Amino acid sequence: WLTALVVLALLVGGGVFVAAGRGAAPSLSIDRPERFIGLQSELQVTAGAPGGKLSSLTITLEQNGTAIPLFALDSPGAATVGQPDPDRVRITRAVGKSAVPELQQGAARITVAATRRSWLNLRALSSTASKDIQVRLEPPRVAVLSSHHFVNHGGSEMVVYRATPADVTSGVRVGGLEYPGFPASGAGMPGVTDPALKVAFFALLHDQDLSTPITVFARDEAANEVTAAFVDKVFSKSFKKSRIEVDDRFFQRVLPETLEHSPELKMDPSSADLPAFLKVNGDLRQLNAERIVELTGATSPTLLFSGPFAQLGNSQVEAGFADHRTYLYEGKEVDQQVHLGFDLAVTARVPVVAANDGTVLNATWLGIYGNCVILDHGMGIATLYGHLSAMDVKVGDRVRKGQVLGRSGTTGLAGGDHLHFTVLLSGRPVNPVEWWDPHWIQDRIIRKLGEAAGSPAVAP
């Protein structure tokens, strides 16, 4: 028995010794940078270990045979050490040229090494990870080529510029919104082959301040960026205010069908009261706006339209762009919204035609707009046709200016038979009046394209 006990003790002790020496080495990931380091870049490394306990962790950047220390667990320096969960440690620090003066243009490698102790502290468990990156220290360049940029509040504009290198991300930034630039070759500019030449449409939205900064920008993958101001003047515009009475009869007519087509609201489709109206007029309106931005993201890099856009023929304007509406129920104010389009009426179920050449992006029910067609006209420009009683096109169809898209109606949140029409720029509503004006099209688009191409600005 004594011999058996000794053997058992040896087996148990050996098992404990083996188990104590085993275990997983720390897991390592270099989250940032992804591919490039620039003038202002950030390093983020995540290390995983039980309880987040590491005995050592070092990060170095190797370039041209020199190792530049970026972090050590016992001397973190300028880095921030956090713990997103109990079993992970996250190190974050600046790693651009301003934070690491030794950086040079060219290839580099980031290497991370970490160690933790095994169970009972019998053995060191180590792991390493590395990532090859490129250091880019020269910022892009941008130069505005077009002239006379005047922006109306709620309106659109266009700029022609050159951004180098040709593969940088560029466009126009208005406050916190970015409008992408597109190759000028897609704008029908004769003889233009320079890939660095770009065209960008942008807007100062109705709810943005007149002093909102507007700049053209160019940004490379290392987050190096350059900007340039170019707008000559911004003009204020007054927007109308109106008061609209709603009642139970209106709710009963429009809400059940709208809710039936809007499962995202998670409401009883038979609801037809004030709370349901407020949910549709507010929450659904916002969801629709987000969906429109998503849909119009599939814009063509080529301008598909030519000349001014057409207003619905012989139509009467019932509501204008950016009208501020106050809704009244039983004589009390219950809601406020902004009407971002034109309500155009003729008679019931009149043919609704395409305002210009384009491609169909949407031809289905879209929340408060009911049966809704959206056309892409290229380079971020689109038009929306809402409240249709019938639709005669499908997604992907190429349509010509004047082609019938459907018929006017009362679907969605419509008080009567009419067409809700608006122009969209990167999915955001802008004033259609400018796009209906042949003089505006000539001066703001055709002239600039002609000047940049070195040819006379002649309307097609």
N, C-alpha and C positions, 0 to 999 in steps of 0.2 A: 504493500500500500504506500509506503514511503516513497518508493521508486516511482510509482504512478503519480503521486502528488508532485514530485519534483519535475517529472516530464510534463505534466499538465501546466505547472507554473512556468516552465520554460516556453511552452507553446503559447500560453497567454501573453507572457512578457514579450516574446518575439513578435506576436501579432500586434501588440500595442506599439512596439518599436517601429514595425513596418508601417502601420497606419499613421503613426505620428510623423513619419518622415514623408508621407505622401500628401498630396493636395494639389489644387490647381494653382498655377502661377497667375499673377495679376493679369486681368484683361486690359488691353490698351486700345484707345482709338484717338486718332488725330482728327478732330471734327472740323477745325478751321486752322489755316486757310484751306480751301478746296484745291486750287491749282496755282494761285498766284499770290505773291506778296507785293504790295505797293508802298506808296508814301505813308498811307494811313491804313494799316491792316491789323487784324486781331488773331491771336493764337488761342485755340481752345483744345485742351487735351482732357480726356476722361479715362480714369484708371479704376478698375473694379477689383475689390478684395473683400473678404468677409469682415463686416463691421467697418469697412473703409480703412482698415489698418495696414499701412505700408511702412516698411523699415527704410526704404529709400525710393526716390523718384527724381530723375534728372531729365532735362530736355535741352538738346543742343541743336544748333543749326550749323551744318557743314557747307562751306563754300570755298572753292579754289584751294583745297587742302587745309583750310583753317576751320577749327571747331569753335563756334561762338556759343558760350553758355547762356541759356535763356531762363533756366529755372533749376533749383535744387530744393528738396523738401526741407532741409535744415536751414536754408537761407532763401526764402521766397522772393525777396526784393520787391520789385514793382508788380508782381503777379498777385492775383486774387485767388484764394483757395476756398472753394465751396464744396458742399456735400449735397447733391440733388436728391439722394436717398441714402439709407444707412450703409449700403454696400458699394457706393461709388464716390470718388473724389474728382472734382473738376477744377482744372487750373486754367485761368484766363489772364492774358496779358497782351499789351500792345506789342506788335512785332514789325511795324513799319520802319522806314528809314529814320524817322524822327526819334523812335525808341531804341533802335539798334543801328547806330551810326556806321558800323562796320559793313553793313549790307552793300553789295555791289550788284549792278545789272547782270542778269544771267541765271544759270541753273544753280539750284541749292537743294539740300536735303535736310529734313527735320527728323531727328532721331529721339525716341523716348525709351528710357530704361527704367524698370521698376522692380522692386524686390519686396517680398513679404516673408515672414517666418511661418514654417509649417506648425502643425499641432504639437504642443509641448515644446515648441521652440527648438526642435532637433535639426532642422535643415532650412536653408534659404531657398525660396522658390522665386525664380527670376524670369522676366520676359522683356522683349524689346519690340519696338514697332518703328517704322520709318515711312516717310512720304517724300517723293521727289516733287519739287515745286519750281516755279520760275519767279525770279525777282524782276519786277518792272518798276523802274523809278522815273521814267519819262512820261509825264502826263500827256493825254491826247491834245489835239488842237481843234479849234472850231472857229469858223469865220462866216459871218452872215453876208450873203451875196445880194439878197433882194432889198428893196428900199420901200419906205413909206408904209409903216405898219401901224394901223390905227384900229383900236379895239373898242367895240361898243359893249356896254355892260349886258351880259346875257348873249353876246354875239360871238362870231367866229373870226378867225384870221388864218393866214398862211405865211410861212417863211421858207425861203430857199437858202441853204447854207452848205458849207463843206466841213466834214468831220474826218480827221485822220488820226490813226490809221483807219482804213475803210471798214474794218470789222468791229469798231467800237459801238457800244449802245449809245444812241443819241436821240434827241427830240427836243421838245419844249416842256419846261416845268412851269406850271402856274400854281403857286402856293405849294400844296402837297401833292398835286396831281401831275402825272407825266403823260404827255402825248407823244407817241413814237414817231420817229422820222422814217421815211421810206425812200428807197433809191429813186432818184430823179428820173432815171430811165423809164420808170413805170408811169410817169406823168405825161408821156407823149411829147417830150422835149426832143426836137429833131437833132440828130447827130451827137447826143449826149451819151458817152460811154464811161465817164469817170465814176467809179463805184463809190467815191467819197462824197459825191454830190447828192444831197438829200433834200426832201420836201417834207414839211410837217404842218398839219392843220391843228389848230388849238383853239381854246375858248376861254373867256372869262365868264364863268357861270353866274347865273342870276343871284345866287346866294354867297358869292365871293365878294370880298371888299374891293373897292376900286383901287386901293393901294397894294393889292396882292402882287408880290414880285413875279415877274414873267421873264424867264431867261431861256436861251437855247443852251443845251448841255451836251457833253460827250463824256462817256465813262467807260473805262476799260475793265477787264475781268479782275484786275488787281484793285479795283475800287478807286483808282486815280481818276479824278474828274476835273473838268474845266467848264466854266459857264461864261455867258456873255449876255448882257442886257441889250435889247434891240428895239423895243416898242417905242414909237414916237409919242403916242398919246392914247389915253383911255377916256372914253366918253360915257358919262352917266346916262341912264335911261330910267324913265319913270314907269312903274308897272301899276296896272289898275288894281282896284279892290272891289270885291263884289260880295253880296250877301245872298245865300241860297237857302230857301226853305225846303226842308225834307219832312216827310210825314209817313205814317204807317202804310199808306197806299203805295208810296214809292218803294218802301222797304219790301213789301210783299211782291212787287213786280220784279225787282232786280236782284234781291239777295239770294233766294233759294237757288237759282240757276248758277249764280256766281260762286256760291259756297259749294255746290255740287262739283264744280270744276276746280276747286281749290282745296284738296285734301290736306295740304300743308298747314292750313289753319286749325285742323283738328276740331271742327265745329259741326254741329248738327246741320245738315244741308237744308233742313226746313226752317231754320231760324230766320225771322223777319222782324227784328225789333231794333231798338236803338243800340244796344251793346254789340249786336252783330254788325250793324252798319259802321260803328266806330272801329271795329276790328278790321273790316274790309277796307275802309277808307284810309286807315293808318298802316296797320301791319302788312296787309296784303299789298298795298301800294309800294311799300318799301321793298318787299320781297320781289315784286315785279321789276322795280328799278335795278335790283341786283341781277336778276335774270337777264335783263336787257343788256347790261354791261357784259355779261358772260356770252350771250349770243353774238353780239357785235364784235367780240374779240376775234372771230373768224373772218376778219376783213381781208379783201384782196390787196396785195401790195401795188396793184395797178389801178389807176383811175378808170372807172368804168363808165362815167357819165361825161356829157359834153354840154356846154351852155347852161343857161339858167334852168332851175327846176320849175315845174308847172304847178300852179294852184288848181284845186278842183274847180272845173269850169262852172261859171255862173253861180258860184257859191256865196252865201252870206256868212260873214264872220259872227258867230255867236259868243265866242270867248277867245281871248288873245293869249299870247305867250306870257308866262310868269304872273298871271292874274292871281292875286291873293284872295282866297275864298274863305269866308266865314259861314259856317253851316248853322242854321237855326232849326230847332225842333220845339214845337209848341211855344214859339216866341222866345226861346232861350238859346244862347250860344252853346253849342255842344262840340264843335271841332273847327280846326283851321288847317287848310292845306293850300299848296301852290299848284296851279294848273299849268303844266309844262307842255303846252302845245297849242294848236289852234283848233277850235271846234267849227267845222264848216258844214253848212246845211244848204240843201237845194230843195228837193222833195224826197219822199220816202223811197228807199231802195234804188237810188240812182247808181249808175256804174261808177266805180272808183278806179281811177287809172294811175299807173306808175308816174311819179313826178319826174323821173329820169331813168336812163338805162341802169340796170343793176342785176343782182342775183338774189333770189329769195332765201333769206336766212330763217324765217319763221312763217308758218301758215297754219296756226292752230290757236286754240283758246289761250289767252294770256291774262289771267286775273281780271283786274278792273277794266282792261281794254277789250274784254270779250274776244270774239273772233278777230285775230290780229295778224296782219302781214307786216313783216320787216324786210326791207330791201337793203342789201349792201351795195354801195356805190364806189367802194375802193378807198384805200388809205384812211380808214377809220370813219368814213362818212356813211350814214345810213338814214333811211326814212321809215317812219312807223305809221301804219294805217289801222285805226282801232274802231271797235263797235260794229264791225261788218256783220251783215245778215247772212252773207254767203261769200265763199272764197273760191276763186277759179284758178289758183296756182298752187304749186307744192314746193317744198324745200329743194333747192338746187336748180330751179328753173331760171334760165336767163330771160329777162324781160326787157322790152324796149319802152322808151318814153311814150306814154299814151296808151299802153297796153292795159286792158281791163284786168284788175286784180281780184275784183269781187264787187259786192254791192253794199251801200251804206245800210245801217241798221241801228238797233238799240241793245245789242248784246253788251254784257259787262255792266259797269256803273254809268249808264247813260240815261239821261232824263227824257230824251226824245231821239228820233231818227236823225243822225248826223255822222260826219266823219271826224274822228280825232286824228289830227295830222301833226307830226313834228319831225324835225331834223335832229339826228343824233350824231355826236362827235365823240368817238371812243365810248359810245354807249350812253353819253350824257346829253340831255336835251339842250338845244340851242335855238335861238330865234330863227324861225323859218323865213321871215320877211327878207333877210339878206339873200338867202339862196333863191328866192323868187325874182330878185332884182338883176336884170342883165347888166346894168352898169357896175354893180358890186362884183359880179362874177368876172367881168372884164378887168376891173382895176385890181382886185385882190388876188386873182388866180392867174388869168391869162396873161396879163401884163408882166407879172413877176416871172412866170415860166419863160416867156419870150425873152426878157432881159437877161435872165441867167443863161439861156442857151445862145445868146448873142444874135437872136433873130427878132424881127419885128413882132410886136404883140398884137396879133390879129386873131379875132374871135373865129372859131371854127364854124 
